[in-house]
Amino acid sequence: MSQSASISVVGSEFDDFLFSRIGRDRNDTPLSVLSALARLGIDPWQEAAELARLPRETAIERLAFSIAALPDRASAHPEQGTIAARLIALLPHQASSEAPTGGTLAKEGDVNKFRAGIYMSVVLIAFTLVAQWVVVSRQPAPVGHVDATASSAAFPRTPSPGSGP
């Protein structure tokens, strides 16, 4: 699969956002989010994914800052905040302002897979311990080892000749 094909498949959820117009540049050329981010040296699909994970207000501020940083921007888009708000609304699965930003939440399927893995590990460890116990308990006593109760019954102790009555 070529890189362009993988980009269109992988980043297709961001197409509405990336191909939306910001305005026009100084040469009156239409300027899309994709071309603006590329001019700034930012990977458009990666930036779209990061903006989609951010809380709405933070994403708007970040995109407005990027629009303002365009080197050949025209006066046609002085309202970076308004433009950014319109564009951010096109992103899928917008994060809420109250969403925790310290990490990602696990999906229920991932949690179930983790639990199944833990369960299987416990079962495997229990099986190994039982197998080891069975093997050890069925081994004969080592050669030269004499059971003290058996030897005293077969050969009663007799006092040594110089040991008293």
C-alpha positions in Angstrom: 0.0 0.0 0.0 1.4 3.4 -0.9 1.9 6.2 1.6 -0.8 8.4 0.0 -3.3 5.5 0.1 -2.5 4.9 3.8 -2.9 8.5 4.6 -6.3 8.8 3.0 -7.5 5.7 4.8 -5.9 6.3 8.2 -6.7 10.1 8.3 -10.1 10.0 6.6 -11.9 10.9 9.8 -10.1 14.2 9.7 -10.9 15.1 6.0 -13.7 17.5 6.8 -11.3 19.4 9.1 -8.1 19.2 7.0 -9.7 20.2 3.7 -11.7 23.1 5.1 -10.8 26.6 3.9 -9.2 29.0 6.3 -9.2 31.8 3.8 -6.8 33.0 1.1 -3.1 33.8 1.3 -1.5 37.0 0.0 -1.5 35.7 -3.6 -5.2 35.1 -3.3 -4.7 31.3 -3.3 -7.2 29.3 -1.3 -5.7 28.2 2.0 -6.9 25.0 3.6 -6.1 23.7 7.1 -3.9 21.0 5.4 -1.9 23.5 3.4 -1.6 25.9 6.3 -0.2 23.2 8.7 2.1 22.0 6.0 3.5 25.5 5.4 4.2 25.7 9.1 6.1 22.3 9.0 3.5 20.5 11.1 2.2 17.0 10.1 -1.5 17.8 9.4 -2.9 14.3 10.3 -0.9 14.2 13.5 -2.0 17.7 14.5 -5.6 16.9 13.7 -5.4 13.9 15.9 -3.9 15.9 18.8 -6.4 18.7 18.4 -9.2 16.1 18.5 -8.0 14.9 21.9 -7.7 18.3 23.5 -10.5 20.1 25.3 -12.4 22.3 22.9 -11.1 25.7 24.2 -7.5 24.5 24.2 -7.8 23.2 20.7 -9.3 26.4 19.5 -6.5 28.4 21.1 -3.8 26.2 19.6 -5.2 26.3 16.1 -5.8 30.1 16.3 -2.1 30.4 17.2 -1.1 28.3 14.2 -3.2 30.4 11.9 -1.7 33.6 13.3 1.8 32.2 12.8 1.3 31.7 9.0 4.0 33.7 7.3 2.0 34.8 4.2 -1.4 35.2 5.7 -3.7 37.7 4.2 -5.8 40.2 6.0 -8.7 38.1 4.9 -8.5 36.0 8.1 -7.9 38.4 11.0 -10.4 36.6 13.1 -8.2 33.6 13.9 -10.3 32.6 17.0 -13.6 32.6 15.1 -12.0 30.6 12.2 -10.4 28.2 14.6 -13.7 27.6 16.5 -15.5 26.8 13.2 -12.7 24.4 12.2 -12.4 22.6 15.5 -16.1 21.8 15.4 -15.4 19.7 12.3 -13.1 17.3 14.3 -14.4 13.9 15.4 -14.8 12.9 19.0 -14.1 16.3 20.5 -12.8 16.0 24.1 -14.8 17.8 26.7 -13.2 20.4 29.0 -13.7 18.1 32.0 -11.9 15.2 30.5 -8.8 14.0 32.3 -5.6 15.0 30.4 -3.2 12.8 32.4 -3.7 9.7 30.1 -6.1 7.8 28.1 -9.0 5.8 29.3 -8.9 2.1 28.6 -11.6 0.5 26.5 -13.8 -2.1 28.1 -12.5 -4.7 25.7 -8.9 -3.9 26.7 -9.9 -4.3 30.3 -11.5 -7.7 29.7 -8.4 -8.9 27.8 -6.2 -7.8 30.6 -8.4 -9.6 33.2 -8.4 -12.7 31.0 -4.6 -12.6 30.8 -4.3 -12.3 34.6 -6.7 -15.2 35.1 -4.8 -17.4 32.7 -1.5 -16.5 34.4 -2.9 -17.5 37.8 -4.2 -20.8 36.4 -0.9 -21.5 34.8 1.0 -20.8 38.0 -1.4 -23.0 40.1 -1.0 -25.8 37.6 2.8 -25.6 37.7 2.8 -25.7 41.5 0.5 -28.7 41.7 2.6 -30.5 39.0 5.8 -29.9 41.0 4.2 -31.0 44.2 3.0 -34.3 42.6 6.4 -35.0 41.1 8.2 -34.4 44.4 5.7 -36.4 46.5 6.0 -39.5 44.3 9.8 -39.7 44.3 11.3 -42.5 46.4 13.3 -41.7 49.5 17.0 -41.2 48.6 19.3 -44.2 48.9 21.0 -44.4 52.3 18.2 -42.7 54.0 16.7 -44.8 56.7 13.4 -44.1 58.3 14.0 -43.8 62.1 10.8 -45.5 63.1 11.3 -48.5 60.8 15.0 -49.0 61.9 14.2 -48.9 65.6 11.5 -51.5 65.2 13.7 -53.9 63.2 16.8 -53.4 65.3 16.0 -52.4 68.9 18.6 -50.3 70.6 20.8 -52.0 72.9 22.9 -50.2 75.4 26.5 -50.1 74.8 28.7 -52.3 77.1 30.1 -49.6 79.2 27.0 -47.5 79.6 25.6 -48.5 82.9 22.7 -50.7 83.9 
